[in-house]
Amino acid sequence: MAEEIRDLIEKINQEGIKAAEEKAQKIEAAAKQRADDILTQARLEAEKMIVAAQERIKREEEKEKTLLTQAGRDLLLSLRNEINAMLERLIVSEIQQALTPEALIKLLSEVVKKYSMGDGGDIAVLLEKEDLEILEKNFLHKLREETKKNIILRPGEEISGGFIISFDSGKSSYYFTDKGLAVYIGAYLKPKLNKILQESIKE
């Protein structure tokens, strides 16, 4: 009887141990599976975060590149405008120095000879006040004799050099002022200047 009880107790112990071992194995497998699931989920989340960060960095880089390109373009336009303005000032200054009273009377004489048609009426010439006084005092009589035209000199308030001439009593006018000539010369020089600027960007 005692032996049977001992066998029964041993059997119960073995079954209990086996059941405990099986339960422990199940718990361990479940824990391992859970850990694997957590790791897999963490990897997926990390990959999503990396992709999002890369896209954000790419967008920021593209934005910075666009801003730098625009800033460079704005700088170039500003520089070009400043150079063009400087060129205009330089041309006007050079023309003003070149338009001495002697040069002015020579240019005026050539214009009257070449462009006045027939007898016509008076030829009106607008000049800067100081130039007018010099021409009127020293050259007007000679100019009238050379061109055989009645030339009337008038002051032009907005003229700082050169002259404006009309062959039809002011109905139409031709501009030979310093600023007018600067526009013509500048129109010729600016495309070349712009070409130089474009080529300098490429280098």
C-alpha positions as CSV (number, residue, x, y, z in Angstrom):
1,M,0.0,0.0,0.0
2,A,2.8,2.4,0.9
3,E,4.6,1.5,-2.3
4,E,1.5,2.3,-4.3
5,I,1.1,5.7,-2.6
6,R,4.8,6.4,-3.3
7,D,4.3,5.5,-7.0
8,L,1.2,7.6,-7.1
9,I,3.0,10.6,-5.6
10,E,6.0,10.1,-7.9
11,K,3.6,9.9,-10.9
12,I,1.8,13.1,-9.8
13,N,5.2,14.8,-9.3
14,Q,6.4,13.8,-12.8
15,E,3.1,14.9,-14.4
16,G,3.3,18.2,-12.5
17,I,6.8,18.7,-13.6
18,K,6.0,17.8,-17.2
19,A,3.0,20.1,-17.2
20,A,5.1,22.9,-15.7
21,E,7.8,22.4,-18.2
22,E,5.3,22.4,-21.1
23,K,3.7,25.6,-19.7
24,A,7.1,27.2,-19.3
25,Q,7.9,26.2,-22.9
26,K,4.6,27.8,-24.1
27,I,5.2,30.9,-22.0
28,E,8.8,31.1,-23.4
29,A,7.6,30.6,-27.0
30,A,4.9,33.2,-26.6
31,A,7.4,35.7,-25.0
32,K,9.8,35.0,-27.9
33,Q,7.1,35.5,-30.5
34,R,6.0,38.7,-28.7
35,A,9.6,39.9,-28.7
36,D,10.0,39.1,-32.4
37,D,6.7,41.0,-33.1
38,I,7.9,44.0,-31.1
39,L,11.3,44.0,-32.9
40,T,9.6,43.6,-36.3
41,Q,7.3,46.5,-35.5
42,A,10.2,48.6,-34.2
43,R,12.1,47.9,-37.4
44,L,9.1,48.9,-39.6
45,E,8.6,52.1,-37.6
46,A,12.4,52.9,-37.7
47,E,12.4,52.4,-41.5
48,K,9.3,54.7,-41.9
49,M,11.0,57.3,-39.8
50,I,14.2,57.0,-41.8
51,V,12.3,57.3,-45.1
52,A,10.3,60.3,-43.8
53,A,13.6,61.9,-42.6
54,Q,15.3,61.3,-46.0
55,E,12.3,62.8,-47.8
56,R,12.2,65.8,-45.5
57,I,16.0,66.3,-46.0
58,K,15.6,66.0,-49.8
59,R,12.8,68.6,-49.7
60,E,14.9,71.0,-47.6
61,E,17.8,70.5,-49.9
62,E,15.7,71.2,-53.0
63,K,14.2,74.2,-51.2
64,E,17.7,75.5,-50.3
65,K,18.9,74.9,-53.9
66,T,15.9,76.8,-55.3
67,L,16.5,79.7,-52.9
68,L,20.2,79.8,-53.7
69,T,19.4,79.7,-57.5
70,Q,16.9,82.5,-57.0
71,A,19.4,84.5,-54.9
72,G,22.1,84.1,-57.5
73,R,19.6,85.2,-60.3
74,D,18.6,88.2,-58.2
75,L,22.2,89.1,-57.5
76,L,23.1,88.8,-61.2
77,L,20.1,91.0,-62.2
78,S,21.0,93.5,-59.6
79,L,24.7,93.5,-60.7
80,R,23.6,93.8,-64.4
81,N,21.3,96.7,-63.6
82,E,24.1,98.5,-61.6
83,I,26.6,97.9,-64.4
84,N,24.2,99.2,-67.0
85,A,23.4,102.3,-64.9
86,M,27.2,102.8,-64.4
87,L,27.7,102.4,-68.1
88,E,25.0,105.0,-68.9
89,R,26.6,107.4,-66.5
90,L,30.0,106.8,-68.0
91,I,28.7,107.3,-71.6
92,V,26.8,110.5,-70.6
93,S,30.0,111.8,-68.9
94,E,32.2,111.0,-71.9
95,I,29.7,112.5,-74.4
96,Q,29.4,115.7,-72.3
97,Q,33.2,116.0,-72.4
98,A,33.3,115.3,-76.1
99,L,30.6,117.8,-76.9
100,T,32.7,120.9,-76.8
101,P,31.3,124.0,-78.4
102,E,33.6,123.4,-81.4
103,A,32.4,119.7,-81.7
104,L,28.8,120.8,-81.1
105,I,28.8,123.4,-83.9
106,K,30.4,120.9,-86.3
107,L,27.8,118.3,-85.5
108,L,25.0,120.9,-85.7
109,S,26.3,122.1,-89.1
110,E,26.4,118.5,-90.5
111,V,22.9,117.7,-89.2
112,V,21.5,120.9,-90.8
113,K,23.2,120.3,-94.1
114,K,22.2,116.7,-94.4
115,Y,18.7,116.7,-93.0
116,S,17.1,120.0,-93.8
117,M,15.0,119.8,-97.0
118,G,14.3,122.6,-99.4
119,D,13.8,126.2,-98.2
120,G,11.5,125.3,-95.4
121,G,10.9,127.4,-92.3
122,D,13.1,128.3,-89.4
123,I,15.3,125.6,-87.9
124,A,14.8,125.6,-84.1
125,V,17.7,124.3,-82.0
126,L,17.3,123.8,-78.2
127,L,20.5,123.8,-76.2
128,E,21.9,124.0,-72.7
129,K,22.0,127.6,-71.7
130,E,25.8,127.9,-71.5
131,D,26.3,126.2,-74.9
132,L,23.6,128.4,-76.3
133,E,25.5,131.6,-75.2
134,I,28.8,130.4,-76.6
135,L,27.3,129.3,-80.0
136,E,25.2,132.4,-80.3
137,K,28.2,134.6,-79.6
138,N,30.9,132.8,-81.6
139,F,29.4,130.4,-84.1
140,L,25.7,131.2,-85.0
141,H,26.5,133.7,-87.8
142,K,29.0,131.3,-89.4
143,L,26.6,128.4,-89.1
144,R,23.8,130.5,-90.9
145,E,26.2,131.4,-93.6
146,E,27.4,127.8,-94.1
147,T,24.0,126.2,-94.1
148,K,22.0,129.1,-95.8
149,K,19.3,128.5,-93.2
150,N,17.6,130.7,-90.6
151,I,18.6,129.0,-87.4
152,I,17.0,130.0,-84.1
153,L,18.7,128.9,-80.8
154,R,16.6,128.4,-77.7
155,P,17.4,127.2,-74.2
156,G,16.3,123.8,-73.2
157,E,15.8,123.4,-69.5
158,E,16.2,119.7,-69.4
159,I,19.2,119.6,-71.7
160,S,22.6,119.1,-70.0
161,G,24.6,118.7,-73.2
162,G,24.1,118.4,-77.0
163,F,21.0,119.7,-78.7
164,I,17.5,119.0,-80.0
165,I,16.7,120.2,-83.5
166,S,13.5,120.7,-85.3
167,F,13.1,121.4,-89.1
168,D,9.3,122.1,-88.9
169,S,8.8,124.6,-86.1
170,G,8.7,122.0,-83.4
171,K,6.2,119.5,-84.9
172,S,8.9,116.9,-84.9
173,S,12.3,116.8,-83.3
174,Y,15.6,115.0,-83.5
175,Y,17.6,114.3,-80.3
176,F,21.3,114.8,-80.3
177,T,21.5,115.4,-76.5
178,D,24.1,113.8,-74.3
179,K,21.4,111.5,-72.8
180,G,19.9,110.8,-76.3
181,L,23.3,109.8,-77.7
182,A,24.0,107.8,-74.6
183,V,20.8,105.8,-75.2
184,Y,21.9,105.0,-78.8
185,I,25.5,104.1,-77.8
186,G,24.2,102.1,-74.7
187,A,21.8,100.1,-76.9
188,Y,24.8,99.0,-78.9
189,L,27.1,98.3,-75.9
190,K,24.6,96.7,-73.6
191,P,24.1,93.4,-75.6
192,K,27.8,93.0,-75.7
193,L,28.0,93.7,-71.9
194,N,25.2,91.2,-71.2
195,K,27.1,88.6,-73.3
196,I,30.2,89.2,-71.3
197,L,28.3,88.7,-68.1
198,Q,26.6,85.5,-69.3
199,E,30.0,84.1,-70.4
200,S,31.5,85.0,-67.0
201,I,28.7,83.0,-65.3
202,K,29.5,79.9,-67.3
203,E,33.2,79.9,-66.4
